[in-house]
Amino acid sequence: HSSGSSSRAAPLSWKRERRTASSESSKMSMEAWEDTIYVSGLPKDVTEQRLLDFFGQIGIIKEGKGKDKGKKKVWIYKDKSTGLPKGDATVSYEDPNGASGAVKWFNNKPFENNGDPIQVSIAERKVSDRGFGNRGGGGYRGGRG
């Protein structure tokens, strides 16, 4: 089983596929991303630090690896045209218990005890049906550029 060599060739075909989103959806399925929560209904001026302070109350937020080492795994979704936060984010915990605890604890509660309640659920990520080669957890990086 030579998964090592085939994964090196993956980025080229991966980039080509991303442009044809409609055909891609048939090959993708969703799986629960057990250590990560998806949060919506956040204030538009939310920052990564505020998310860390708030969701860090319930468990240890995971740190990135490689070039993201030392940077906590918090991702705020931004509007592509304005660059402003859309009010949703993902937060990854060291442990799935942190994520499930955050859902129980924070779902339908106001963020920072202020304003409207937020929705917190276990995140889902797209998984390719062609084998589980890309389980690196980097699926939500796409919006960075």
C-alpha positions as CSV (number, residue, x, y, z in Angstrom):
1,H,0.0,0.0,0.0
2,S,1.9,3.0,-1.2
3,S,-0.1,5.9,0.2
4,G,3.1,7.9,0.8
5,S,3.9,8.4,-2.9
6,S,0.4,9.0,-4.1
7,S,-0.3,11.7,-1.5
8,R,2.6,13.8,-2.8
9,A,0.9,14.1,-6.2
10,A,-2.4,15.1,-4.7
11,P,-2.1,18.9,-4.5
12,L,-2.3,19.4,-8.3
13,S,-5.5,17.4,-8.8
14,W,-6.9,18.8,-5.6
15,K,-6.6,22.4,-6.9
16,R,-8.2,21.5,-10.2
17,E,-11.1,19.9,-8.5
18,R,-11.9,22.8,-6.3
19,R,-12.9,24.9,-9.2
20,T,-15.7,22.5,-10.2
21,A,-17.6,22.6,-6.9
22,S,-20.8,21.2,-8.3
23,S,-19.2,17.9,-9.5
24,E,-17.2,17.7,-6.3
25,S,-20.2,17.6,-4.1
26,S,-21.2,14.1,-5.3
27,K,-17.8,12.7,-4.3
28,M,-17.8,14.3,-0.9
29,S,-19.6,13.2,2.3
30,M,-19.7,14.8,5.7
31,E,-18.2,13.4,8.8
32,A,-18.3,14.7,12.4
33,W,-15.1,16.5,13.3
34,E,-15.2,15.4,16.8
35,D,-12.7,17.7,18.4
36,T,-14.0,20.8,16.7
37,I,-17.1,23.0,17.2
38,Y,-18.9,25.2,14.8
39,V,-20.2,28.4,16.3
40,S,-22.7,30.7,14.6
41,G,-24.5,33.9,15.8
42,L,-21.3,35.5,17.0
43,P,-21.0,39.3,17.1
44,K,-19.5,40.7,13.9
45,D,-16.6,42.3,15.8
46,V,-15.5,38.9,17.4
47,T,-11.7,38.3,17.5
48,E,-9.7,35.1,17.8
49,Q,-8.6,36.1,21.3
50,R,-12.2,36.6,22.5
51,L,-13.1,33.2,21.1
52,L,-10.0,31.7,22.9
53,D,-10.9,33.3,26.2
54,F,-14.6,32.3,26.0
55,F,-14.3,28.7,24.7
56,G,-11.1,28.0,26.5
57,Q,-13.1,28.0,29.8
58,I,-14.3,24.5,29.0
59,G,-11.2,22.8,27.6
60,I,-7.8,23.2,26.1
61,I,-7.8,24.7,22.6
62,K,-5.7,22.8,20.2
63,E,-2.5,24.3,18.8
64,G,-1.5,24.1,15.2
65,K,1.4,22.1,13.9
66,G,4.3,23.0,11.6
67,K,4.2,26.6,10.6
68,D,1.1,27.2,12.8
69,K,2.9,25.9,15.9
70,G,2.0,28.0,18.9
71,K,-1.1,29.4,17.1
72,K,-4.4,28.2,18.5
73,K,-6.8,26.5,16.1
74,V,-9.5,29.1,15.9
75,W,-11.0,30.1,12.6
76,I,-13.3,33.0,12.0
77,Y,-15.2,32.9,8.7
78,K,-15.0,36.1,6.8
79,D,-17.1,37.5,4.0
80,K,-15.1,37.2,0.8
81,S,-16.1,40.6,-0.5
82,T,-15.8,42.7,2.6
83,G,-13.2,40.7,4.6
84,L,-15.4,41.2,7.7
85,P,-16.4,38.4,10.1
86,K,-19.7,36.7,9.2
87,G,-20.5,35.7,12.8
88,D,-19.4,32.1,12.6
89,A,-16.2,30.3,13.5
90,T,-14.7,26.9,14.3
91,V,-12.7,26.1,17.4
92,S,-10.7,22.9,17.8
93,Y,-10.1,21.3,21.2
94,E,-7.2,19.0,22.2
95,D,-9.8,16.5,23.1
96,P,-13.3,15.6,21.7
97,N,-14.7,15.9,25.3
98,G,-13.8,19.6,25.2
99,A,-15.8,20.0,22.0
100,S,-18.8,18.0,23.3
101,G,-18.7,19.9,26.6
102,A,-18.6,23.2,24.8
103,V,-21.8,22.2,22.9
104,K,-23.6,21.3,26.1
105,W,-22.3,24.4,27.9
106,F,-22.5,27.2,25.4
107,N,-25.2,26.3,22.8
108,N,-28.1,28.8,23.0
109,K,-26.2,30.9,25.5
110,P,-25.2,34.5,24.8
111,F,-21.5,34.9,23.8
112,E,-19.6,36.5,26.7
113,N,-23.0,36.7,28.5
114,N,-23.9,39.5,26.3
115,G,-26.4,39.8,23.4
116,D,-28.1,37.1,21.4
117,P,-27.6,33.4,22.0
118,I,-25.1,31.6,19.9
119,Q,-25.4,28.2,18.2
120,V,-22.7,25.7,19.0
121,S,-22.5,22.3,17.4
122,I,-19.9,19.6,16.6
123,A,-18.3,20.7,13.3
124,E,-18.6,18.6,10.2
125,R,-16.0,18.4,7.5
126,K,-16.2,17.2,3.9
127,V,-14.5,13.9,3.4
128,S,-13.7,12.6,0.0
129,D,-15.1,9.2,-0.8
130,R,-11.9,8.2,-2.6
131,G,-10.3,7.0,0.5
132,F,-9.4,9.0,3.6
133,G,-6.0,10.2,2.6
134,N,-6.5,13.8,3.5
135,R,-7.4,13.6,7.1
136,G,-4.9,16.3,8.1
137,G,-7.6,18.6,9.5
138,G,-6.6,21.5,7.2
139,G,-10.0,21.5,5.4
140,Y,-11.1,24.9,6.7
141,R,-8.0,26.8,5.6
142,G,-9.4,27.6,2.1
143,G,-10.6,31.1,3.0
144,R,-7.3,32.5,4.1
145,G,-6.0,34.0,0.9
